[in-house]
Amino acid sequence: MTTLHDVAMADRVRRSYHEHAEGRSVQQAQRDLRALVTALMLEPVGRSRAGYYTVGIRFPDSGLKVTRTLIGLVDPFAG
């Protein structure tokens, strides 16, 4: 599910984004997100149009560790 990846990368996701990313109807997206909230993987913040979802207490730690580890970039053109 791309929603969990997006929350790990950007710290939040909106219902409308989940709806479009997964090709879901509004009702399907609401059910998906409600199930993730019930499973404590996501936590809702706010309500209605301004609402979004963040990392819940049961969000997989391994996913957060990987996405939040800084890596160094090497200049391929350095001399």
C-alpha positions in Angstrom: 0.0 0.0 0.0 1.6 3.3 -1.1 -0.1 5.1 1.7 2.1 3.7 4.4 5.2 4.5 2.3 4.0 8.0 1.8 3.4 8.5 5.5 6.9 7.2 6.2 8.5 9.5 3.6 6.4 12.7 4.2 5.1 12.2 7.7 1.5 12.6 6.6 -1.1 11.7 4.0 -4.5 13.0 3.1 -7.6 10.9 2.2 -7.8 12.5 -1.3 -4.1 11.6 -2.0 -4.7 8.0 -0.9 -7.9 7.9 -3.1 -6.0 9.0 -6.2 -2.8 7.0 -5.6 -4.6 3.8 -5.0 -7.4 4.4 -7.6 -10.1 4.1 -4.9 -13.5 5.7 -4.5 -14.1 8.1 -1.7 -15.9 5.4 0.3 -13.2 2.8 -0.3 -10.4 5.3 0.7 -12.3 6.2 3.9 -12.7 2.5 4.7 -9.0 1.8 4.0 -7.8 4.7 6.2 -10.3 3.8 9.0 -8.9 0.2 9.0 -5.4 1.6 9.4 -6.5 3.9 12.2 -8.2 1.0 14.0 -5.0 -1.1 13.6 -3.1 1.9 15.2 -0.8 2.2 12.1 -2.1 5.7 11.4 -3.3 8.5 13.6 -5.9 11.0 12.3 -5.2 14.7 12.8 -7.9 17.2 12.3 -11.3 16.6 10.6 -12.9 16.8 7.2 -11.0 18.8 4.4 -8.2 19.9 6.6 -7.6 16.4 8.1 -4.7 14.2 7.4 -3.1 11.0 8.8 0.3 10.6 10.5 2.3 7.7 11.9 0.5 5.7 14.5 1.9 3.8 17.5 1.9 0.5 15.6 3.5 1.8 12.4 6.3 -0.6 11.4 9.5 0.8 12.9 11.7 -0.8 10.2 9.9 1.4 7.6 10.5 4.5 9.5 14.2 3.6 10.2 14.9 3.2 6.5 13.1 6.2 5.3 14.5 8.5 7.9 18.1 7.5 7.7 20.2 10.2 6.0 22.5 9.2 3.3 25.4 11.1 1.9 25.5 11.9 -1.8 28.7 11.7 -3.8 29.3 14.1 -6.6 29.9 11.9 -9.7 31.7 14.7 -11.5 34.1 15.5 -8.7 37.6 15.4 -10.0 
